[in-house]
């Protein structure tokens, strides 16, 4: 028996009953708003990680928060400049 035959094949998402969202069904959200929301969530998650003594994870979430906040501000300035 080959090694590949020992490993069960992954089922397609359709087999699992997963419904892929349609692009037209997704609500329109401005990128700067999405980035601001991500920054807020990263702050919350970093606090949770810190409280659980997951220091490296907290650090990475802090970095994600800073990047998301910077992106949000940059996009907001670009929108105002138009």
N, C-alpha and C positions, 0 to 999 in steps of 0.2 A: 504494500500500500504506500502511495506517495504521501509525503508530508502534507501537501496541500489538501489531500482528501481527509486528513485527520481534523482539519479546522473546519468548523461549520461555516457555511456561506452566510454572509449578512443578507438579511431580508431587505428588499426595497421598501422605501418609506410608504409606498402605496399598500404594500402587504401589511404594514403596521397600522393602517388606518389614519396615517398622518395626512392632514389636509394642508397643502401649501397655500399660503396667503397670496391672493391675486394683487398685483401692483396697484390696480385701480381701486381696490377695496381699502388700501391703507390710507389712514388720514394724512392729509398734507400737514407737514410741520416744517417750519423754517429751520435750516441747519444751525443757526445761532441759538435758537430755542432748544434744539436737541442737545447741543453742546452744553448749554447752561444746565439743563436737566441732568445730564451725565455728570457734570461737576458736582451738583447737589447730591446725587446718589453715591458718588465716589467718596464724598465727605462722610456720609452716613456709614458706608461700608468700612471706611478706614477706622472710624470710631469703634465699630463692632469688632474689627480685627484687633485693634489695640487693646480693647477690654478683654479680649480672649487671649492676649499675649501672643498674637500672631504678628510679630514685629515686622518681619520682612514683607508680609502681605500688606500690612498697614502702610509701610513705606511705599510700596508699589502703587497702592490706591491713592496715596498722597500725590505721587507723581502724575497719575492719571487725572486727578482733580485739577492740578495746576495746568496741565496741558488742555483739558477741556475748557477751563475758565479762560485761558489765553485764546483759544480758538473762538469761543463765544464772543469775546470782546473784539477780536480782529474782524470777524464776520459782521458784527453789528456796526463797526466803523465803516466797513465797505458798503454796507447797505445804506447807511446815512449819506455817504459820499455820492451816491448815484442820483 
